[in-house]
Amino acid sequence: MSVRAGREFLAIPGPTTMPDAVLQAMHRPALDIYSDAMVELTDGLLRDLGRLFATQGHCYIYIANGHGAWEAVLSNVLSRGDKILVLESGRFALGWGIVASGLGIEVEILKGDWRRAVRPAELEARLRQDTTHQIKAIVVVQIDTASGVVNDIPALSAAIKAAGHPALLMVDAVASLGCMPFQMDEWGVDVAMASSQKGLMTPPGLSFVAAGPRAREMHQRAGLRAPYWDWTLREGPEHYMKYAGTAPVHLLFALRQAIDMLFEETLEGSFLRHRLLGEAVRRAVAGWAMGGALSLNITAPAERSDTVTTVLVDGADPLALGRYCKEKCGVVLGLGIGELSGRAFRIAHMGHVNAPMVLGTLGVVEMGLRALNIPHGHGTEAAIDYLGDSVGA
């Protein structure tokens, strides 16, 4: 027996649910890629990406996923044999480090904990030890979708300054851009990157890099520059060079529509919506945790992200819960990955998401907990109570 029908709902942290208007924006003929309209489309998107990153730096659009953007960042500022410091707080900064290692970059990991954010004091202490400034760059994620943590980027930037260290600060904002504040210039971030398929509500296939003046200066000496990723070539006089060839026209139509929707809501409105829905999910998990089998992965409340919540499962099978929710109800949960494989599930609440979507997901999870006899308290009711108290009439 099943109660699933209609559209399957994705509660995974990417690709996220796309608005119908974004899908419809792609349903049109191709654009003449040599036309003024194409130039205007590109110029408008680059300008608005700068607004999203909150930077006066240069922005670049790549036909790539986030892994491609990682390589774009590394290859544009570093040389073979350079050393970077990877700040661990989950899987994805480590993944960036793996890409760096494959490019011939020396990678040091500042060991972290998948249940907490990076500690600025630990970063400062490590940098003070690097008296000869062998570390050329520091890489970190703002939100890690494996652990569900949010790192304090301004505090990490302050730690670098306190240590008097010249390393670049490079931030992965894939799971945060458009969903929570990101102030690249104000926070002293030198390079940031993101992708289309999460908070920006656009199909996978686009990624974005924003480069500040220190990164662009280091770019002049970078020995890993490659034709496809190279910032200098993408700033060439002919428009097609901004894409290193044919533009991804229909993905750009989708992105234009998604950014327009985001600006219509206002960034502040989006940030508040994500805070409210994220807290509703956390209230639900706290209610379920009363049964003793479930708990929030991130221990400190201030370090729990507003875009994805990772839930630990003790004494039960999270894979079975995921199968039940998908096969019986049409809701796709994220499963635990990396160190949390087989030990957790994840609920995404980012991008094109609202109260019915979140409360429906929570209701299905609670239904699955009941059907599979996994001990739990009342969680969905706690989420409803929180939103009812927080969203005024």
C-alpha positions in Angstrom: 0.0 0.0 0.0 1.2 3.5 -0.8 -0.1 7.1 -0.5 2.3 8.5 -3.0 1.1 10.0 -6.3 1.7 13.2 -8.2 4.9 15.1 -8.1 7.7 13.6 -6.0 9.1 16.0 -3.5 12.8 16.5 -3.0 13.9 17.2 0.6 17.6 16.6 -0.4 20.2 19.4 -0.3 20.6 19.7 -4.0 19.3 19.7 -6.6 16.5 21.4 -4.8 12.9 21.9 -6.0 12.7 24.4 -8.9 9.9 26.9 -9.3 7.6 26.3 -12.2 8.5 29.8 -13.4 12.1 28.8 -13.6 11.3 25.7 -15.6 9.1 27.7 -17.9 11.8 30.3 -18.5 13.8 27.7 -20.3 10.9 26.7 -22.6 11.7 29.1 -25.4 13.8 29.2 -28.6 17.5 29.6 -28.4 18.9 33.1 -28.4 21.4 34.4 -31.0 24.5 34.2 -28.9 26.1 37.1 -30.9 23.1 39.4 -30.2 22.9 42.5 -28.0 20.2 40.6 -26.0 22.8 37.9 -25.1 25.3 40.5 -24.0 22.7 42.2 -21.9 21.7 38.9 -20.3 25.2 38.1 -19.4 26.0 41.6 -18.1 22.9 41.6 -15.9 23.6 38.3 -14.4 27.2 39.1 -13.6 26.1 42.4 -12.0 23.5 40.6 -9.9 25.8 37.8 -8.9 28.0 40.5 -7.4 25.0 41.7 -5.5 24.4 38.2 -4.2 28.0 37.8 -3.1 28.0 41.4 -1.8 31.2 42.2 -3.6 32.7 44.8 -5.9 35.0 42.1 -7.2 34.8 40.3 -10.6 32.3 37.5 -11.1 32.6 34.6 -13.5 30.0 32.1 -14.7 31.1 28.5 -15.5 29.3 25.7 -17.2 30.1 23.3 -14.4 29.0 22.0 -11.0 30.5 23.0 -7.7 33.5 20.7 -8.2 34.3 22.6 -11.3 34.1 25.9 -9.4 36.5 24.4 -6.8 39.0 23.8 -9.6 38.4 27.2 -11.2 39.2 28.9 -7.9 42.4 26.8 -7.2 43.8 27.0 -10.7 43.4 30.8 -11.0 45.4 31.7 -7.9 47.8 28.8 -7.1 50.8 27.0 -8.5 51.9 23.4 -8.3 53.6 22.9 -4.9 51.7 25.7 -3.1 50.2 24.8 0.2 46.6 25.3 1.4 45.0 24.8 4.7 41.6 23.0 4.6 39.2 23.7 7.5 37.3 20.5 8.3 33.7 20.7 9.5 32.1 18.0 7.3 32.7 16.5 3.9 32.8 19.3 1.5 35.9 21.4 2.4 37.7 18.0 2.5 36.4 17.4 -1.1 37.8 20.8 -2.1 41.1 19.6 -0.7 41.0 16.4 -2.7 40.6 18.4 -5.9 43.6 20.6 -4.8 45.7 17.5 -4.2 44.9 16.3 -7.6 46.2 19.5 -9.1 49.6 19.1 -7.3 48.8 21.4 -4.4 50.0 20.5 -1.0 47.1 20.1 1.3 47.1 20.3 5.1 43.8 19.7 7.0 43.0 21.5 10.2 41.3 18.7 11.9 37.7 19.4 12.9 34.7 17.7 14.2 31.6 16.8 12.1 29.4 17.9 15.1 30.6 21.5 15.4 31.9 24.5 13.4 35.5 25.4 12.8 37.0 27.1 15.8 38.6 30.5 14.9 41.1 30.2 17.8 42.4 26.9 16.4 42.8 28.6 13.0 44.6 31.5 14.5 47.0 29.3 16.5 47.9 27.2 13.4 48.6 30.4 11.3 50.8 31.8 14.0 52.9 28.7 13.7 53.4 29.3 10.0 56.0 32.0 10.4 57.4 31.7 6.9 53.9 31.9 5.4 54.0 28.6 3.5 50.2 28.5 3.6 49.0 30.4 0.5 45.2 29.9 1.0 42.6 28.7 3.5 39.5 26.9 2.2 36.3 26.5 4.1 32.6 26.0 3.5 30.0 28.4 4.9 27.5 25.5 5.2 28.4 21.9 5.0 25.5 19.9 3.8 26.9 16.6 5.1 27.1 17.7 8.7 24.5 20.5 8.7 26.9 23.0 10.2 27.3 26.7 9.5 30.7 28.2 9.9 31.3 31.8 11.2 33.1 33.3 8.2 33.6 36.8 9.7 35.1 35.2 12.8 37.5 33.0 10.7 38.5 36.1 8.7 39.2 38.0 11.9 41.4 35.1 13.1 43.5 35.3 9.9 44.0 39.0 10.5 44.8 38.5 14.2 47.5 36.1 13.2 48.9 38.6 10.7 48.9 36.0 8.0 48.6 36.9 4.3 46.9 33.7 3.1 43.8 34.1 0.9 40.4 33.2 2.4 38.4 31.1 0.0 34.8 30.2 0.8 32.4 27.7 -0.6 28.9 29.3 -0.5 27.1 26.6 -2.5 24.6 25.8 0.3 24.2 29.3 1.6 24.1 31.9 -1.2 20.7 33.5 -1.4 19.6 31.7 1.8 21.6 33.4 4.5 23.8 36.5 4.7 27.0 36.4 2.8 29.1 39.6 2.7 32.2 38.9 0.7 33.9 42.3 0.8 32.8 43.3 4.3 34.0 39.9 5.8 37.4 40.0 4.0 36.7 37.0 1.8 39.2 36.9 -1.1 37.4 34.3 -3.4 34.0 32.8 -3.1 32.2 30.2 -5.2 28.6 28.8 -5.5 26.4 26.8 -7.8 23.0 27.0 -9.3 21.2 24.0 -7.9 20.6 24.9 -4.3 19.5 28.3 -3.0 19.5 29.8 -6.5 16.7 27.4 -7.6 18.2 26.7 -11.0 19.0 23.3 -12.7 22.5 21.9 -12.0 25.1 22.9 -14.5 26.1 26.5 -13.6 28.7 27.6 -11.1 29.9 31.0 -10.1 33.2 32.5 -8.8 33.7 35.9 -7.3 37.3 37.2 -7.0 38.5 40.1 -4.9 41.6 42.2 -5.5 44.1 40.1 -3.5 43.0 37.0 -5.4 43.3 38.8 -8.8 46.8 40.0 -7.9 47.8 36.4 -7.0 46.2 35.3 -10.2 49.0 37.1 -12.2 51.5 34.7 -10.7 49.4 31.5 -10.7 51.1 28.6 -12.4 48.0 26.4 -12.7 46.0 28.6 -15.0 44.2 26.6 -17.7 42.3 27.9 -20.7 38.8 26.9 -19.7 39.0 28.3 -16.1 41.3 31.3 -16.7 39.9 34.6 -15.5 42.1 36.7 -17.8 40.9 34.8 -20.9 37.3 35.2 -19.7 37.7 38.9 -19.5 38.7 39.0 -23.2 37.1 41.5 -25.7 34.7 39.1 -27.3 31.6 38.2 -25.4 31.7 34.4 -26.1 35.0 34.3 -24.1 33.0 34.9 -20.9 31.8 31.2 -21.4 35.0 29.9 -23.1 32.7 29.2 -26.0 29.0 28.7 -26.5 26.9 30.2 -23.7 24.5 27.9 -21.8 21.6 30.0 -22.9 18.7 28.1 -21.4 20.3 27.7 -18.1 21.0 31.4 -18.1 17.3 32.1 -18.8 16.5 29.9 -15.8 19.0 31.7 -13.6 17.7 35.1 -14.7 14.2 34.1 -13.6 15.3 32.6 -10.3 17.4 35.7 -9.3 14.4 38.0 -10.3 12.2 35.9 -8.0 14.8 36.1 -5.2 15.1 39.9 -5.5 11.3 40.3 -5.6 11.1 38.5 -2.3 14.2 40.5 -1.2 17.3 38.9 0.2 16.3 39.8 3.7 12.9 38.1 3.2 14.6 35.0 1.9 17.0 35.0 4.9 14.1 35.3 7.3 12.1 32.6 5.6 15.0 30.2 5.8 15.6 31.0 9.5 12.0 30.3 10.3 11.7 27.1 8.3 15.1 25.9 9.5 14.1 26.4 13.2 10.8 24.7 12.6 12.7 21.6 11.4 15.0 21.8 14.4 12.0 22.0 16.8 10.6 18.9 15.1 13.8 17.0 15.5 14.0 18.1 19.2 10.5 16.7 19.7 11.3 13.4 18.0 14.5 13.1 20.1 12.4 12.7 23.2 12.0 9.1 22.1 15.7 8.5 22.5 16.5 7.3 18.9 17.1 10.6 17.1 19.2 13.6 17.8 20.5 16.7 16.0 24.0 16.2 14.6 25.3 19.7 15.4 25.5 20.1 19.1 25.6 23.9 19.5 22.3 25.6 18.4 24.1 28.6 16.9 26.1 26.4 14.6 23.1 24.6 13.0 22.4 25.8 9.5 19.2 27.2 8.1 19.4 25.2 4.9 19.9 21.6 5.9 19.4 19.6 9.1 21.3 16.4 9.7 19.6 14.0 12.1 21.5 11.1 13.8 19.7 7.8 14.2 20.6 5.4 17.0 19.3 1.9 17.1 17.3 2.1 13.9 18.1 2.1 10.2 17.9 5.5 8.5 18.0 3.8 5.1 14.8 2.1 5.9 13.2 5.4 6.9 14.4 6.9 3.7 12.9 4.1 1.6 9.6 4.3 3.4 9.3 8.1 2.9 10.2 7.8 -0.8 8.3 4.6 -1.8 5.2 5.1 0.4 4.9 8.8 0.4 6.9 10.4 -2.4 9.2 12.4 -0.2 13.0 12.0 -0.9 15.2 12.6 2.2 18.9 13.1 2.1 20.9 10.2 3.5 23.9 10.4 5.7 27.2 10.7 3.7 30.8 10.5 4.6 31.4 9.7 8.3 27.6 9.7 8.8 26.8 7.1 6.1 24.3 4.7 7.6 24.0 6.7 10.8 21.9 9.7 9.8 19.4 11.3 7.4 19.1 14.9 6.2 16.2 17.2 5.7 16.9 20.1 3.3 15.0 23.4 3.7 16.6 25.6 1.1 15.7 27.5 -2.0 12.1 27.2 -3.3 10.6 26.0 -0.1 7.7 27.1 2.1 5.7 26.1 5.2 3.5 23.4 3.4 6.6 21.8 1.9 8.5 21.7 5.2 5.5 20.7 7.3 4.6 18.0 4.8 8.1 16.6 4.9 8.1 16.6 8.7 4.7 14.9 8.7 5.9 12.2 6.4 9.1 11.6 8.4 7.0 11.3 11.6 4.6 8.9 9.8 7.6 6.8 8.8 8.9 6.8 12.4 5.6 5.5 13.5 5.3 2.9 10.8 8.8 1.5 11.4 8.4 1.6 15.2 11.3 4.0 15.7 10.9 5.6 19.1 10.1 9.3 18.9 8.2 12.1 20.5 5.9 14.6 18.9 7.9 16.7 16.4 5.6 18.0 13.7 3.3 19.5 16.3 6.3 21.4 17.8 7.1 22.8 14.3 3.6 23.9 13.8 3.5 25.6 17.2 6.7 27.4 16.5 5.6 28.7 13.1 2.2 29.6 14.4 3.8 31.7 17.1 6.4 33.2 14.9 4.5 34.1 11.7 2.1 36.8 12.7 -1.5 37.2 11.3 
